[in-house]
């Protein structure tokens, strides 16, 4: 009996120990993996070798991009980068959990040792007396056994445990309380008591279950929430889902309108909360003042003589004066560039949500200025490796027909190599240019079509779909595009993203936007819209690069929209005589079912442009009214008289008609039917 109780008492500790092991062991493996192979998973996600469908990713192999990619991988795989504040905090929590686990294991071992010690506890056999022995005989036996096994008399290790058992056996036979505990629990000490941990109170067996459950739930919920709370903040305030500070997004909403241009967005960018605080080091003030006088536009100098550190670094970057910066300023600029790109994309996201095309295109241009280090209106040739303003001008003179970037990329290799050598590029620089040409986007809009799913024609108010197929001609079959060529941006993992815009000329001012990040060679896109009008609808599809300047494709086409077929008045009346009505539907997905004048309603699901309802409802105590038929597609509904006789009170009739596209007379597929309201 004593062993059974001891085993029951240890069950709670076994449960808690199992929970800790399930949490601590996988966590320990994760931490060990992060320390042994730091950043490996992040590198695989940032620079994948292949896509999910098995296509091989082709990255830019110019010297600048290879060096930048290797440097970024070294930062990701460095233990210093891995051992961030959050990682150290989580590791400390893990060590504390391991200490708690070991403490519970020690407690459990002590309980099990006690259980084995009192297993088959029999005081009579321990004192070597019979069950009929008197109290005097028990005392004599105890005295005799004490002289034999007392630790002072017997130095053997097992003698101490034997003496404890002898003392417990004597108490079980002589002490009333110990005797009662032995008879009830098989143990002279009574029910086992378990200590849950350091500085925790001792609970009896009846209290252990609820207390342990509350404690474990607090541990399971409290520790992860504490870790999340301590590790999620970075000291820059709350951020929106797009990564922009909420304060900045509020300022953008207030400062952006339909006519906002690049210069206005640039001012909003430099006034964003991401730029502060940027302290100026004592030895940088003179250098920043010199750079400000050199790189700031004259208009800004006249309007605002003073400028911030972020503004100076911005104009240094787009003017490509990086060699004039100190290493500390270069680090500050790299941090700002990452934030500026996030803010620029936040501007584009806000313009999309507000349907502002002009600010949207300006935001994309601002993003390209940040990523490619380009001034507004600069030559796209500056995106090629080893090209500056002088070489771009020289190239336009050498290659008159290939002065723009697209023609430069499409030139024959030998002709391009000779032209590059003539403007002063050496052999290694020419190789860099050829590597750039291999990955530079040559995207074409292969197919564009508009249709309505499941139907042959297109009618006004239909939900149509625009289908576009893009083809990256620079890739071979089984290849996928990698990161963009961005030698002046601190990150080598900027995706080659595109934006697809769709608008219908003269019919609707709304422009639809779609961001394309699929790296595959052939990309299929789909965009749904509602047909705005009847007749010839001319639409324009534009594809604009997010990271490369001068890459905008446009394709114009048209489709013919018909008027939704309607039945004549004669068809309506004849159908009503049969106990049914007619009408048409405008195809709106959110069009609700209509109700009769007295507020009753009855709905029936029917296909597009094929449903007509005739509702009749009467209230108790009122005479039955003639049924009325409504055309559900018209905002103002005109009742059509019907010769159908009155029906009993409290009934509702539902009629559904099919209407052929040709406008032929409708035929009922369900007629009549009564039910209680």
FENRA-V707093 format. One record per helix or strand of 3 or more residues. SS is the DSSP state (H for helix, E for strand). FROM is the first residue (numbers start at 1). TO is the last residue. Records with the same first field share a line. If there is no record, write none. Layout:
SS: FROM-TO  FROM-TO
//
This chain:
H: 2-9  11-36  40-46  63-77  79-82  85-117  123-127  135-149  157-174  176-185  205-232  246-255  262-270  273-275  285-295  298-303  309-318  322-324  327-353  357-372  380-383  389-398  405-410  413-422  427-439  569-577
E: 56-58  443-451  463-472  479-481  498-504  512-516  522-530  535-545  552-562  613-615  628-630  656-658  667-670
//
